[in-house]
Amino acid sequence: MKFTAKSYAFLLLFCVVVFTAQSQEVSKSFSGIKKINLTTSSGSCRLVKGGSNDVQVKVTYTYSSDNYRPLMEQEGSTLMLKEDFQNQKSYSGNSSWVLTLPENMEVNFSSGSGNFDAIDLTVNVTANSGSGNYGWTNVKGDSKVNTGSGNINIASYQGDINLTTGSGKINIAGIEGDLHANAGSGKIGLAGLKGACSVNVGSGDITAVKINLTGKSSFNTGSGDASVTLISSPTHNISVNSGSGDATLDFGGNKIEGKVIMTANKKNGKIIAPFTFDKTEEVDNGSDSNVRIRKTAQLGTNDIEIKVGTGSGTAEIKK
């Protein structure tokens, strides 16, 4: 087989690409750790439950070893993990950090675009990512999570949790604890909750099913639909609202009891309920186009407030 200069050049380029794409790995073990701070440029992080009291750290990366160093420093009971790019302004490659932990650790994670996964452990987390995604399964603890444009997926969580995404989606399946969830323009889906709830979306939909509320709760969206289905009668105040979409509260066959307040725009909105109202009135918000209809009813002796409202959609309560 005859090789030309062009063939040799192509072969050399292929070898260089393969070499630079090869991953390298660094692993270390630390004892006496109670808190971990991990900062990455775009590297991802995965938390898993360990079988000892030590913290095992493994980082796998494809960056060139000439301009990348994974730094691991223990300061008392705090483990500091970060990435050093040797003052390089541009670089190519990726990194993945796996932290194997004992129970009841505190973890702070910060990344420009890295993902953050956790499975089968008890941990308190504060996490921020510019565009990374979060995927947690069977996690216990109190956590605060933020991402600019990533998605958040939580399954089987126990504890209080605060979730925020700018333009991503939030999906939660099974949570026992108080929930605060905010999305700028994404959707929020919630299936199975026991606790208090505060859910807000700027321009997306809210869908919540199998909800057992144990505290004052609200579901609000600016321009999407908000739909909430309960598995028990609420014992605390609840509100479901949409600026221009439909707002629906389904009691799932449970007793409707409390002071009901339903509102909708007089010109474009609609109010639907399976009972008769005690009072109907117009509320003037400064102009004819902003006049709202407010209907109220006292059902039973419970003094909680049940509010369902919309601007130009349909406000509805279902049995």
C-alpha positions as CSV (number, residue, x, y, z in Angstrom):
1,M,0.0,0.0,0.0
2,K,1.4,3.3,-1.0
3,F,1.3,6.2,1.4
4,T,1.4,9.8,0.2
5,A,2.3,12.9,2.2
6,K,-1.4,13.6,2.6
7,S,-2.0,10.1,4.0
8,Y,0.7,10.5,6.6
9,A,-0.7,13.9,7.6
10,F,-4.2,12.5,8.0
11,L,-2.9,9.6,10.0
12,L,-0.9,11.9,12.3
13,L,-3.9,14.1,12.8
14,F,-6.1,11.0,13.6
15,C,-3.5,9.9,16.2
16,V,-3.4,13.3,17.8
17,V,-7.2,13.4,18.1
18,V,-7.3,9.9,19.6
19,F,-4.6,10.8,22.1
20,T,-6.1,14.0,23.2
21,A,-9.5,12.4,23.6
22,Q,-8.2,9.7,25.9
23,S,-9.5,10.1,29.5
24,Q,-7.3,10.3,32.6
25,E,-8.4,9.5,36.1
26,V,-7.4,10.6,39.6
27,S,-8.8,9.0,42.7
28,K,-8.2,9.9,46.4
29,S,-9.7,9.1,49.8
30,F,-10.3,11.4,52.7
31,S,-11.3,10.9,56.3
32,G,-13.0,13.1,58.9
33,I,-15.0,15.0,56.2
34,K,-18.3,16.7,57.1
35,K,-18.6,19.2,54.3
36,I,-17.6,19.2,50.6
37,N,-17.2,22.3,48.3
38,L,-16.9,21.4,44.6
39,T,-16.5,24.0,41.9
40,T,-16.2,23.1,38.2
41,S,-16.1,25.0,34.9
42,S,-18.3,22.6,33.0
43,G,-17.6,19.3,34.8
44,S,-20.4,17.1,36.1
45,C,-20.9,15.6,39.6
46,R,-22.5,12.4,40.8
47,L,-23.1,11.6,44.5
48,V,-23.4,7.9,45.6
49,K,-23.7,6.3,48.9
50,G,-20.5,4.7,50.3
51,G,-19.9,1.8,52.7
52,S,-17.5,3.6,55.1
53,N,-17.1,6.9,56.8
54,D,-14.4,8.0,54.3
55,V,-15.1,10.2,51.3
56,Q,-13.9,8.7,48.0
57,V,-13.2,11.2,45.2
58,K,-12.7,10.1,41.6
59,V,-12.4,12.6,38.7
60,T,-12.2,11.4,35.1
61,Y,-11.2,14.0,32.5
62,T,-10.2,14.4,28.9
63,Y,-8.5,17.8,29.2
64,S,-4.8,18.0,28.4
65,S,-2.7,17.3,31.5
66,D,-0.5,20.2,30.5
67,N,-3.2,22.8,31.4
68,Y,-5.6,21.0,33.8
69,R,-5.3,19.9,37.3
70,P,-8.0,18.6,39.6
71,L,-7.3,20.1,43.0
72,M,-8.3,18.3,46.2
73,E,-7.5,19.9,49.6
74,Q,-8.7,19.1,53.0
75,E,-9.1,22.0,55.5
76,G,-10.1,20.5,58.8
77,S,-13.5,18.7,58.2
78,T,-14.1,20.5,54.9
79,L,-12.9,19.1,51.5
80,M,-12.2,21.7,48.8
81,L,-12.5,20.4,45.3
82,K,-12.0,22.5,42.2
83,E,-10.4,22.7,38.7
84,D,-7.2,24.5,37.8
85,F,-6.8,25.3,34.1
86,Q,-3.4,26.9,34.6
87,N,-4.6,30.3,33.5
88,Q,-5.7,29.0,30.1
89,K,-8.4,31.2,28.5
90,S,-9.6,28.4,26.2
91,Y,-9.6,24.7,26.5
92,S,-11.4,21.6,25.1
93,G,-12.4,18.4,26.9
94,N,-14.7,17.4,29.8
95,S,-14.6,16.2,33.4
96,S,-16.7,14.0,35.6
97,W,-16.5,13.9,39.4
98,V,-17.9,11.0,41.4
99,L,-18.1,11.5,45.2
100,T,-18.8,8.4,47.2
101,L,-20.1,9.6,50.6
102,P,-21.2,8.4,54.0
103,E,-24.6,9.6,55.2
104,N,-25.5,13.1,56.4
105,M,-22.9,15.1,54.5
106,E,-23.2,18.7,53.4
107,V,-22.3,19.3,49.8
108,N,-22.0,22.7,48.0
109,F,-21.8,22.4,44.2
110,S,-21.1,25.2,41.7
111,S,-20.6,24.8,37.9
112,G,-20.9,26.8,34.8
113,S,-22.7,24.1,32.8
114,G,-22.1,20.8,34.7
115,N,-24.9,18.3,35.5
116,F,-25.5,17.1,39.1
117,D,-26.8,13.6,39.9
118,A,-27.4,11.9,43.2
119,I,-28.8,8.5,44.2
120,D,-29.7,6.5,47.3
121,L,-28.3,8.7,50.1
122,T,-29.0,11.2,52.8
123,V,-27.3,14.6,52.1
124,N,-27.9,18.3,52.4
125,V,-27.1,20.1,49.2
126,T,-26.7,23.6,47.9
127,A,-26.1,23.6,44.1
128,N,-25.8,26.2,41.3
129,S,-25.3,25.6,37.7
130,G,-25.5,27.9,34.7
131,S,-27.1,25.4,32.3
132,G,-26.7,22.0,33.9
133,N,-29.4,19.4,34.6
134,Y,-30.2,17.8,37.9
135,G,-31.3,14.2,38.3
136,W,-31.9,12.9,41.9
137,T,-33.4,9.5,42.9
138,N,-34.2,8.4,46.5
139,V,-32.5,11.2,48.3
140,K,-33.2,12.5,51.8
141,G,-32.1,15.9,53.3
142,D,-32.7,19.6,52.9
143,S,-31.6,21.1,49.7
144,K,-31.5,24.3,47.6
145,V,-31.0,23.9,43.8
146,N,-30.6,26.4,41.1
147,T,-30.0,26.2,37.3
148,G,-30.1,28.9,34.7
149,S,-31.5,26.9,31.8
150,G,-31.2,23.2,32.8
151,N,-33.9,20.7,33.8
152,I,-34.6,19.4,37.3
153,N,-35.8,15.8,37.8
154,I,-36.5,14.5,41.3
155,A,-37.8,11.1,42.2
156,S,-38.6,9.9,45.8
157,Y,-37.3,12.8,47.9
158,Q,-37.7,13.2,51.6
159,G,-37.0,16.6,53.2
160,D,-37.6,20.3,52.4
161,I,-36.4,21.4,49.0
162,N,-36.1,24.6,47.0
163,L,-35.8,24.3,43.2
164,T,-35.3,27.1,40.7
165,T,-34.7,27.1,37.0
166,G,-34.7,30.0,34.6
167,S,-36.0,28.3,31.4
168,G,-35.9,24.6,32.1
169,K,-38.5,22.1,33.3
170,I,-39.1,20.8,36.8
171,N,-40.5,17.3,37.2
172,I,-41.0,15.7,40.6
173,A,-42.4,12.3,41.3
174,G,-42.8,11.6,45.0
175,I,-41.8,14.0,47.8
176,E,-42.4,14.2,51.5
177,G,-41.6,17.6,52.8
178,D,-42.1,21.3,52.0
179,L,-41.5,22.2,48.4
180,H,-40.6,25.6,46.8
181,A,-40.4,25.4,43.0
182,N,-39.9,28.3,40.6
183,A,-39.5,28.3,36.8
184,G,-39.1,31.4,34.6
185,S,-40.5,30.0,31.4
186,G,-40.5,26.2,31.8
187,K,-43.1,23.7,33.0
188,I,-43.5,22.2,36.4
189,G,-44.9,18.7,36.9
190,L,-45.6,17.3,40.4
191,A,-46.9,13.8,41.1
192,G,-47.2,12.7,44.7
193,L,-46.6,15.3,47.5
194,K,-47.1,15.3,51.2
195,G,-46.2,18.7,52.7
196,A,-46.7,22.4,52.1
197,C,-46.2,23.7,48.6
198,S,-45.2,26.9,46.8
199,V,-45.1,26.6,43.0
200,N,-44.6,29.5,40.6
201,V,-44.0,29.7,36.8
202,G,-43.6,32.8,34.7
203,S,-45.0,31.5,31.4
204,G,-45.4,27.8,31.6
205,D,-47.9,25.2,32.9
206,I,-48.3,23.7,36.3
207,T,-49.6,20.2,36.6
208,A,-49.9,18.7,40.1
209,V,-51.6,15.4,41.0
210,K,-51.9,13.2,44.1
211,I,-51.3,16.2,46.4
212,N,-51.7,15.9,50.2
213,L,-51.2,19.4,51.6
214,T,-50.1,19.8,55.2
215,G,-49.5,23.5,55.2
216,K,-50.5,26.8,53.4
217,S,-49.9,26.3,49.7
218,S,-50.0,28.2,46.4
219,F,-49.8,27.4,42.7
220,N,-49.3,30.4,40.4
221,T,-48.5,30.8,36.7
222,G,-48.3,34.0,34.7
223,S,-49.6,32.8,31.3
224,G,-49.9,29.0,31.4
225,D,-52.5,26.6,32.9
226,A,-52.5,25.6,36.5
227,S,-54.1,22.3,37.4
228,V,-54.0,20.7,40.9
229,T,-55.6,17.4,42.0
230,L,-55.9,16.6,45.7
231,I,-56.0,13.2,47.4
232,S,-57.4,14.7,50.7
233,S,-59.4,17.8,51.7
234,P,-57.0,20.7,52.6
235,T,-56.7,21.8,56.2
236,H,-54.8,24.9,55.3
237,N,-55.2,27.8,52.9
238,I,-54.7,27.0,49.2
239,S,-54.7,29.1,46.1
240,V,-54.5,28.2,42.4
241,N,-54.1,31.1,40.0
242,S,-53.2,31.9,36.4
243,G,-52.8,35.2,34.7
244,S,-54.2,34.3,31.3
245,G,-54.6,30.5,31.4
246,D,-57.0,28.1,33.1
247,A,-56.8,27.5,36.9
248,T,-58.3,24.2,38.1
249,L,-58.6,22.7,41.5
250,D,-59.9,19.1,41.6
251,F,-60.8,17.8,45.0
252,G,-60.7,14.2,43.8
253,G,-63.9,13.2,45.4
254,N,-63.0,14.7,48.8
255,K,-65.2,17.1,50.7
256,I,-65.0,20.7,49.8
257,E,-65.1,22.8,53.0
258,G,-64.0,26.3,53.7
259,K,-64.4,29.8,52.4
260,V,-64.2,29.6,48.6
261,I,-63.2,32.7,46.7
262,M,-63.1,32.5,42.9
263,T,-62.2,35.3,40.5
264,A,-62.0,35.9,36.7
265,N,-61.9,38.7,34.3
266,K,-65.5,39.9,33.6
267,K,-65.0,40.2,29.8
268,N,-62.9,37.2,29.0
269,G,-62.9,34.9,32.0
270,K,-65.2,32.2,33.3
271,I,-66.0,30.7,36.7
272,I,-67.2,27.1,37.1
273,A,-68.0,25.3,40.4
274,P,-70.2,22.4,41.5
275,F,-72.0,24.4,44.2
276,T,-74.0,27.6,44.6
277,F,-72.3,30.9,45.6
278,D,-73.4,33.1,48.4
279,K,-72.2,36.3,46.8
280,T,-71.2,37.6,43.4
281,E,-69.6,41.0,42.9
282,E,-67.6,43.1,40.5
283,V,-64.1,44.3,41.5
284,D,-63.0,47.5,39.6
285,N,-59.2,47.5,39.0
286,G,-59.1,50.9,37.3
287,S,-60.5,50.3,33.8
288,D,-63.4,48.5,32.1
289,S,-61.1,45.9,30.7
290,N,-59.7,45.0,34.1
291,V,-63.1,44.5,35.9
292,R,-63.1,41.2,37.6
293,I,-65.9,39.0,38.8
294,R,-65.5,37.6,42.4
295,K,-67.7,34.8,43.7
296,T,-67.6,33.6,47.3
297,A,-69.2,30.8,49.2
298,Q,-68.9,29.4,52.8
299,L,-69.0,25.7,52.7
300,G,-69.2,24.0,56.1
301,T,-67.6,25.4,59.2
302,N,-63.9,25.2,58.2
303,D,-62.4,28.7,58.2
304,I,-59.6,28.0,55.6
305,E,-59.5,30.0,52.4
306,I,-59.8,28.2,49.0
307,K,-58.9,30.6,46.2
308,V,-59.0,29.8,42.5
309,G,-58.5,32.7,40.0
310,T,-57.7,33.6,36.5
311,G,-57.4,36.6,34.3
312,S,-58.8,35.6,30.9
313,G,-59.1,31.9,31.3
314,T,-61.4,29.6,33.2
315,A,-61.3,29.3,37.0
316,E,-62.8,25.9,38.0
317,I,-63.3,23.8,41.1
318,K,-64.1,20.1,40.6
319,K,-65.5,17.5,43.0
